[in-house]
Amino acid sequence: MKYMPFVVIAYALIVLIGGMVGFAKAHSWPSIIMGTITAILLICAAIAMMNNLTLGFFSAAGITFLLSIFFMYRFLQSFHFMPGGLMAIISIATFVILLAAKIKS
């Protein structure tokens, strides 16, 4: 379980970079704003996880779950793998890793 905060931080960086790319390519303000906000929330959750706070795990899992649903919805709207499909896969994988680590501990 000690590696989980680093998984969440890596996921937060992927979300942040995705928001930046969305802004750079399509001048999408919602992409950069929501990418930044969710990345900050995920990093806060990872810090809480490092301090052994249960709230950190549930926050990270909840945000990751919501992002999984959002990106799956975006993929199903357009059927374009980039960015919705890729981010859905990464989000679902991160959520499954979080759950597996929680069940294992």
C-alpha positions as CSV (number, residue, x, y, z in Angstrom):
1,M,0.0,0.0,0.0
2,K,3.0,2.3,0.3
3,Y,3.3,2.7,-3.4
4,M,-0.3,3.8,-3.9
5,P,0.3,7.5,-3.3
6,F,2.8,7.5,-6.1
7,V,0.4,5.8,-8.4
8,V,-2.2,8.5,-7.6
9,I,0.5,11.2,-8.2
10,A,1.4,9.7,-11.6
11,Y,-2.3,9.6,-12.5
12,A,-2.7,13.2,-11.4
13,L,0.2,14.2,-13.7
14,I,-1.3,12.4,-16.6
15,V,-4.6,14.2,-16.0
16,L,-2.8,17.5,-15.8
17,I,-0.9,16.9,-19.0
18,G,-4.1,15.8,-20.7
19,G,-5.7,19.1,-19.7
20,M,-2.8,21.0,-21.1
21,V,-2.8,19.1,-24.3
22,G,-6.5,19.7,-24.7
23,F,-6.0,23.4,-24.2
24,A,-3.0,23.5,-26.6
25,K,-4.8,21.6,-29.4
26,A,-8.4,22.8,-29.1
27,H,-8.1,25.9,-27.0
28,S,-10.4,24.2,-24.5
29,W,-10.6,26.2,-21.3
30,P,-12.7,23.4,-19.6
31,S,-9.9,20.9,-20.3
32,I,-7.2,23.0,-18.6
33,I,-9.4,24.1,-15.7
34,M,-10.8,20.7,-14.9
35,G,-7.4,19.0,-15.5
36,T,-5.7,21.3,-13.1
37,I,-8.5,21.1,-10.4
38,T,-8.6,17.3,-10.5
39,A,-4.8,17.0,-10.5
40,I,-4.6,19.2,-7.4
41,L,-7.3,17.2,-5.7
42,L,-5.6,13.9,-6.6
43,I,-2.3,15.2,-5.3
44,C,-4.0,16.3,-2.0
45,A,-5.5,12.8,-1.8
46,A,-2.0,11.2,-2.3
47,I,-0.5,13.4,0.4
48,A,-3.4,12.3,2.7
49,M,-2.6,8.7,1.8
50,M,1.1,9.2,2.7
51,N,-0.1,10.3,6.1
52,N,-2.2,7.1,6.5
53,L,-5.5,8.9,6.3
54,T,-8.3,6.8,5.0
55,L,-10.0,9.9,3.5
56,G,-7.1,10.1,1.1
57,F,-7.8,6.7,-0.3
58,F,-11.5,7.2,-0.6
59,S,-11.0,10.7,-2.2
60,A,-8.6,9.3,-4.8
61,A,-10.8,6.3,-5.5
62,G,-13.9,8.6,-5.9
63,I,-12.2,11.1,-8.2
64,T,-10.7,8.3,-10.3
65,F,-14.2,6.6,-10.5
66,L,-15.9,9.8,-11.6
67,L,-13.2,10.4,-14.2
68,S,-13.6,6.9,-15.5
69,I,-17.3,7.5,-16.0
70,F,-16.6,10.9,-17.7
71,F,-14.0,9.6,-20.1
72,M,-16.0,6.5,-21.0
73,Y,-18.9,8.8,-21.7
74,R,-16.7,11.0,-23.9
75,F,-15.4,8.0,-25.7
76,L,-18.9,6.6,-26.4
77,Q,-20.0,10.0,-27.7
78,S,-17.3,10.2,-30.4
79,F,-15.7,6.7,-30.6
80,H,-12.3,8.5,-31.0
81,F,-9.6,6.7,-29.0
82,M,-7.9,10.0,-28.3
83,P,-8.4,11.4,-25.7
84,G,-11.5,9.8,-24.3
85,G,-10.7,6.1,-24.9
86,L,-7.1,6.3,-23.7
87,M,-8.0,8.3,-20.6
88,A,-10.9,5.9,-19.8
89,I,-8.5,3.0,-19.9
90,I,-6.0,4.8,-17.7
91,S,-8.7,5.9,-15.3
92,I,-10.2,2.4,-15.0
93,A,-6.8,0.8,-14.6
94,T,-5.9,3.3,-11.8
95,F,-9.3,2.7,-10.1
96,V,-8.8,-1.1,-10.2
97,I,-5.2,-0.8,-8.9
98,L,-6.5,1.3,-6.0
99,L,-9.3,-1.2,-5.2
100,A,-6.9,-4.2,-5.4
101,A,-4.4,-2.5,-3.1
102,K,-7.2,-1.7,-0.6
103,I,-8.6,-5.2,-0.7
104,K,-5.1,-6.7,-0.3
105,S,-4.3,-4.6,2.8
